[in-house]
């Protein structure tokens, strides 16, 4: 470890000593950072700046190795069945890591550093070569990216190894399309789908946001070109929807407003708008409030669209209200129909491998629309397979699905999730 100028024997060997070492080192690093910023601001001699940077790098490096050693000691604490697993391995068996100020977050970071020492050393060497200060957050970021790339590689290989379903020709019955995910542009599938053949359509298209990365692919285009594509897609979706069916378009408000005004209003019997609200605790803009919602358009072809409100009733929140009491006494005691807005948050508690897709929907939203607009055995068209959320929800609710996914990695992910679901039902 000479290349990073840190010696193991300089770092304490016990949990209690390491905790104090890290606490003092963290404060010292703050001071070195402040000194480095000061000498840069004062435009002092190059050698003074370089020395200040080197001092900060050495302290930061020592802290990373100390936390890594702490993580190793924590991992080695004896795990006794039925007992707490965070008690210190010392004579004071009643003292826990929490008791001495090492919280669960600190434990997690320490163990992560211990388990990824090569990545940690890579971050340290990169920092020295590029004049930056290494941090555990940079290590975590690098670990997550390595994991993400490994998952992408896994599902890209899976997609290569799997024989993709061929798209049936345009004379084929709808049954030939059922329960298949075609590795293709959805427009190629739509060309061959019969008119008025699906009961529900749930469209979660790319939102045309700069920088959105789909496993190395980007689909951003000029906004006017995007809207032409979006409207042409809606035209084909309208064609394959049954007269009593329902179709949904989820997007940002501007995109959906233009789709509504430039096309849906002219051809649909009715268009309703719902709003999915979420709170990410991020976002700041100098000229307006933070955008934290998506628009969901609900379009129908006739006044006879099938709709099953009773399948998605929500409990009353003001049961002491006089009006609510009257409704309950009149036989409407099971709840009310959902409102036109949903405060369901974003997707945090999802399988790690699903996170390789940048836009995973909460299954609660998908579930609500499927149950409100279809019954078992109906056919749902999901133009963009994505991470497979809508497809899995359809299968779990005993609906048939038809879907397409153009990105090989996500197609492989969907097929694996379907296999896992089938295995769980055996």
C-alpha positions in Angstrom: 0.0 0.0 0.0 3.0 2.3 -0.3 1.5 4.0 -3.4 -1.2 5.5 -1.2 1.2 6.4 1.7 -0.8 4.7 4.4 0.4 2.0 6.7 -1.9 -0.4 8.4 0.0 -0.2 11.7 -0.9 3.5 11.9 -4.6 2.7 12.2 -6.2 1.4 15.5 -7.1 -2.2 15.8 -10.3 -2.1 18.0 -13.8 -0.9 17.4 -13.7 1.6 20.2 -10.3 3.1 19.1 -11.4 3.2 15.5 -14.5 5.1 16.4 -12.5 7.8 18.1 -9.9 7.8 15.3 -12.6 8.4 12.7 -14.3 11.1 14.7 -11.0 13.1 15.2 -9.9 12.4 11.6 -13.2 13.7 10.2 -12.8 17.0 12.1 -9.2 17.2 11.0 -10.2 16.7 7.4 -12.7 19.5 7.6 -9.8 21.8 8.7 -7.6 20.6 5.9 -10.3 21.2 3.4 -10.8 24.7 4.7 -7.1 25.4 4.5 -7.0 24.1 0.9 -9.8 26.3 -0.1 -8.2 29.3 1.6 -4.8 28.9 -0.1 -6.5 28.4 -3.5 -8.6 31.6 -2.9 -5.5 33.5 -2.0 -3.7 32.3 -5.1 -0.6 31.3 -3.1 2.4 29.5 -4.6 1.8 26.2 -6.4 3.8 24.2 -4.0 1.8 25.5 -1.0 -1.5 24.5 -2.8 0.0 21.1 -3.6 1.0 20.5 0.0 -2.4 21.5 1.3 -4.0 19.1 -1.2 -1.6 16.3 -0.3 -2.3 16.8 3.5 -6.1 16.6 2.9 -5.7 13.5 0.6 -3.6 11.7 3.2 -6.1 12.3 6.0 -9.0 11.3 3.7 -7.2 8.1 2.7 -6.4 7.2 6.3 -10.1 7.7 7.2 -11.2 5.4 4.4 -8.8 2.7 5.5 -10.0 3.2 9.1 -13.6 2.8 8.2 -12.8 -0.2 6.1 -11.1 -1.9 9.0 -14.1 -0.9 11.2 -16.3 -2.6 8.7 -14.3 -5.8 8.8 -14.5 -5.9 12.6 -18.2 -5.3 12.6 -18.7 -8.1 10.0 -16.8 -10.4 12.3 -19.0 -9.8 15.4 -20.4 -13.2 16.3 -24.0 -13.5 15.2 -25.8 -15.4 17.9 -29.3 -16.8 16.9 -32.1 -15.0 18.6 -29.8 -12.3 20.0 -28.8 -8.8 19.0 -26.0 -8.9 16.4 -24.5 -5.5 17.1 -23.0 -6.1 20.5 -19.3 -5.3 20.9 -16.9 -8.3 21.1 -15.5 -7.3 24.4 -16.0 -8.0 28.1 -18.7 -5.4 28.1 -21.2 -7.6 26.3 -24.1 -5.3 27.0 -22.7 -2.4 25.0 -23.8 -2.1 21.4 -22.4 -0.3 18.4 -25.2 2.2 18.7 -24.4 2.9 22.4 -20.9 4.1 21.4 -22.1 6.3 18.6 -21.8 4.0 15.6 -25.2 4.1 14.0 -26.7 1.8 11.4 -25.7 4.2 8.5 -22.1 4.3 9.7 -22.1 0.5 10.0 -23.4 0.2 6.5 -20.8 2.5 5.0 -17.9 0.8 6.9 -19.0 -2.7 5.8 -19.4 -1.5 2.3 -15.8 -0.1 2.3 -14.5 -3.4 3.7 -16.3 -5.5 1.1 -15.1 -3.3 -1.8 -11.5 -2.5 -0.9 -10.2 -2.7 -4.5 -12.8 -0.2 -5.6 -11.9 2.0 -2.6 -8.2 1.8 -3.6 -9.1 2.7 -7.1 -11.0 5.8 -5.9 -8.0 6.8 -3.8 -5.5 6.5 -6.7 -7.9 8.3 -9.1 -8.1 11.2 -6.6 -4.3 11.4 -6.3 -3.9 11.5 -10.0 -6.6 14.1 -10.6 -6.1 16.4 -7.6 -9.3 15.6 -5.7 -10.0 14.3 -2.2 -11.4 10.7 -2.0 -14.6 10.1 -0.1 -16.7 7.2 0.9 -19.6 8.6 -1.1 -17.4 8.4 -4.2 -16.7 4.8 -3.4 -20.4 4.1 -2.9 -21.1 5.8 -6.3 -18.4 3.7 -8.0 -19.7 0.4 -6.4 -23.3 1.1 -7.5 -22.1 1.8 -11.0 -20.1 -1.4 -11.1 -23.1 -3.3 -9.9 -25.3 -1.6 -12.5 -22.9 -2.5 -15.3 -22.7 -6.1 -14.1 -26.5 -6.3 -14.2 -26.7 -4.7 -17.6 -24.1 -7.2 -18.9 -26.1 -10.1 -17.3 -29.3 -9.2 -19.0 -27.7 -8.3 -22.3 -26.2 -11.8 -22.4 -29.6 -13.3 -21.4 -31.3 -11.4 -24.3 -28.6 -12.7 -26.7 -29.1 -16.3 -25.5 -32.9 -16.2 -25.7 -34.8 -16.8 -28.9 -36.9 -13.7 -29.4 -40.6 -14.2 -30.4 -41.2 -13.4 -34.0 -44.0 -10.8 -34.6 -47.0 -12.6 -36.1 -48.1 -11.4 -39.6 -51.0 -9.1 -40.1 -53.4 -11.9 -40.9 -52.8 -13.6 -37.5 -55.5 -13.7 -34.9 -55.0 -11.8 -31.6 -54.3 -15.0 -29.8 -51.0 -15.3 -31.6 -49.8 -12.1 -29.9 -50.9 -12.9 -26.3 -48.5 -13.1 -23.4 -45.5 -12.2 -25.5 -42.9 -9.5 -25.1 -41.4 -8.8 -28.5 -37.9 -7.5 -28.7 -38.8 -4.8 -31.2 -40.0 -1.3 -31.8 -43.7 -1.2 -30.7 -44.5 0.3 -34.1 -43.5 -2.9 -35.8 -45.9 -4.8 -33.6 -48.7 -2.4 -34.0 -48.5 -2.8 -37.8 -49.8 -6.3 -37.5 -52.2 -6.1 -34.6 -55.9 -6.4 -35.7 -58.2 -3.5 -35.3 -60.2 -3.2 -32.1 -58.4 -6.2 -30.5 -57.3 -5.0 -27.1 -59.3 -4.1 -24.0 -56.8 -1.7 -22.3 -53.7 0.2 -23.3 -51.2 1.6 -20.8 -48.6 3.8 -22.4 -45.5 5.0 -20.5 -43.4 6.3 -23.3 -40.0 8.0 -23.1 -40.6 11.6 -21.9 -37.9 13.0 -24.3 -35.8 14.3 -21.4 -32.1 15.2 -22.2 -29.7 12.8 -20.6 -32.1 9.9 -19.9 -29.9 6.8 -20.3 -31.5 3.5 -21.2 -28.7 1.1 -20.6 -26.4 3.1 -22.9 -29.1 4.1 -25.4 -30.8 7.5 -25.7 -33.9 8.4 -27.6 -34.1 12.2 -27.1 -35.1 14.1 -30.2 -36.2 17.6 -31.2 -39.4 18.3 -29.3 -41.6 18.9 -32.4 -40.3 15.6 -33.9 -41.1 13.9 -30.6 -44.7 15.2 -30.6 -45.2 14.0 -34.2 -44.0 10.5 -33.1 -46.2 10.6 -29.9 -49.3 11.6 -31.9 -48.7 8.9 -34.6 -48.3 6.4 -31.9 -51.6 7.4 -30.3 -53.3 7.0 -33.7 -52.2 3.4 -34.0 -53.1 2.7 -30.4 -56.6 4.2 -31.0 -57.0 1.8 -33.9 -56.3 -1.4 -32.0 -58.4 -0.4 -28.9 -61.9 -1.9 -28.6 -64.9 0.4 -28.7 -65.6 -0.3 -25.0 -61.9 -0.1 -24.0 -59.7 2.4 -22.1 -56.3 3.7 -22.9 -53.9 5.6 -20.7 -51.0 7.9 -21.5 -48.5 8.8 -18.7 -46.1 11.6 -19.4 -45.1 15.1 -18.3 -47.9 17.7 -18.5 -46.7 19.6 -21.6 -46.4 16.4 -23.7 -49.8 15.2 -22.6 -51.4 18.6 -23.0 -50.3 18.8 -26.7 -51.4 15.2 -27.3 -54.8 15.9 -25.9 -55.3 19.2 -27.8 -53.8 18.1 -31.1 -55.3 14.6 -31.4 -57.2 13.0 -28.6 -59.8 15.7 -28.4 -60.7 15.2 -32.0 -61.2 11.4 -32.0 -62.1 10.3 -28.5 -65.5 10.3 -26.9 -64.0 11.5 -23.6 -60.6 12.4 -22.2 -60.0 12.6 -18.4 -56.7 13.7 -16.7 -55.3 12.2 -13.5 -52.2 13.3 -11.7 -49.6 11.2 -10.0 -47.9 13.3 -7.3 -44.6 12.3 -5.6 -42.1 13.8 -3.2 -38.4 13.2 -3.8 -37.2 16.0 -1.5 -35.0 17.2 -4.3 -35.2 20.0 -6.9 -34.8 23.7 -6.9 -35.5 26.3 -9.6 -35.1 30.1 -9.4 -38.1 30.9 -11.6 -40.8 28.4 -10.6 -41.8 25.6 -8.2 -40.4 22.1 -8.5 -42.1 19.8 -10.9 -43.2 16.7 -8.9 -46.1 15.2 -10.8 -46.9 13.3 -13.9 -50.0 13.6 -16.1 -52.1 10.5 -16.9 -54.6 10.9 -19.7 -57.6 8.5 -19.7 -59.1 8.3 -23.2 -62.2 6.3 -24.4 -63.7 5.7 -27.8 -67.3 5.6 -26.8 -69.7 6.3 -23.9 -69.8 2.5 -23.3 -66.3 2.1 -21.9 -66.2 -0.6 -19.3 -65.2 0.8 -15.9 -65.2 -1.1 -12.5 -65.0 1.6 -9.8 -66.1 -1.0 -7.2 -62.8 -2.9 -7.7 -60.7 0.1 -6.5 -62.8 1.7 -3.8 -60.8 3.6 -1.2 -61.8 3.9 2.5 -63.5 7.1 3.7 -61.2 9.3 5.7 -63.9 11.4 7.4 -66.3 8.7 8.7 -67.9 11.2 11.2 -68.9 13.5 8.4 -72.7 13.8 8.0 -72.6 13.3 4.3 -70.3 10.3 4.6 -72.6 8.7 7.2 -75.6 9.1 4.9 -73.7 7.4 2.0 -72.8 4.6 4.3 -76.3 4.2 5.5 -77.5 4.2 1.9 -75.4 1.1 1.2 -72.1 2.8 0.0 -70.1 1.7 3.1 -67.3 0.1 1.2 -65.6 3.4 0.4 -65.4 6.0 -2.4 -64.1 6.0 -5.9 -60.5 7.1 -6.2 -59.9 10.8 -6.8 -58.2 12.2 -9.9 -54.8 12.5 -8.1 -52.6 9.9 -6.5 -50.0 10.7 -3.9 -48.1 7.4 -4.2 -44.5 8.5 -4.1 -41.8 7.1 -6.3 -40.2 3.6 -6.7 -37.8 3.1 -3.8 -38.6 -0.3 -2.6 -38.0 -2.3 -5.8 -35.6 -5.1 -6.6 -32.0 -3.8 -7.1 -31.7 -5.2 -10.5 -34.9 -3.4 -11.6 -33.1 -0.1 -10.9 -31.1 -0.4 -14.1 -34.2 1.2 -15.8 -34.4 4.9 -15.1 -38.2 5.2 -15.0 -39.8 2.5 -13.0 -43.5 3.1 -12.1 -45.0 2.2 -8.7 -47.0 -1.0 -9.1 -49.8 0.5 -7.1 -50.6 3.0 -9.9 -50.6 0.2 -12.6 -52.6 -2.1 -10.4 -55.3 0.6 -9.8 -55.8 1.2 -13.6 -55.8 -2.5 -14.5 -58.4 -3.4 -11.9 -60.6 -0.4 -12.8 -60.7 -1.0 -16.5 -60.4 -4.8 -17.1 -61.4 -8.2 -15.8 -59.6 -11.5 -15.7 -58.9 -12.8 -19.3 -58.9 -9.3 -20.9 -56.0 -8.2 -23.1 -53.8 -5.3 -22.1 -51.4 -3.7 -24.6 -48.2 -2.3 -22.9 -46.3 -0.6 -25.7 -43.1 -0.1 -23.7 -42.1 -3.0 -21.6 -39.4 -1.1 -19.6 -38.6 -2.9 -16.4 -41.7 -5.1 -16.6 -43.8 -3.5 -13.9 -47.0 -3.3 -16.0 -46.4 -6.8 -17.5 -46.0 -8.4 -14.1 -49.0 -6.6 -12.7 -51.1 -7.9 -15.7 -49.9 -11.5 -15.2 -50.5 -11.3 -11.4 -54.1 -10.1 -12.0 -54.8 -12.9 -14.6 -54.9 -10.6 -17.6 -53.3 -11.3 -21.0 -50.6 -8.9 -22.1 -48.9 -7.8 -25.3 -45.7 -5.8 -25.1 -42.6 -4.8 -26.8 -39.2 -3.6 -25.6 -36.5 -2.3 -28.0 -33.6 -2.3 -25.5 -32.1 -5.8 -25.3 -31.1 -5.4 -21.6 -34.6 -4.6 -20.5 -36.1 -7.4 -22.6 -33.8 -9.8 -20.8 -34.8 -8.3 -17.5 -38.5 -8.7 -18.2 -38.2 -12.3 -19.4 -36.2 -13.2 -16.2 -38.9 -11.5 -14.0 -41.6 -13.5 -15.8 -39.7 -16.7 -15.2 -39.2 -15.9 -11.6 -42.9 -15.1 -11.2 -43.9 -18.4 -12.8 -41.5 -20.3 -10.5 -43.0 -18.6 -7.5 -46.4 -19.9 -8.5 -45.3 -23.6 -8.6 
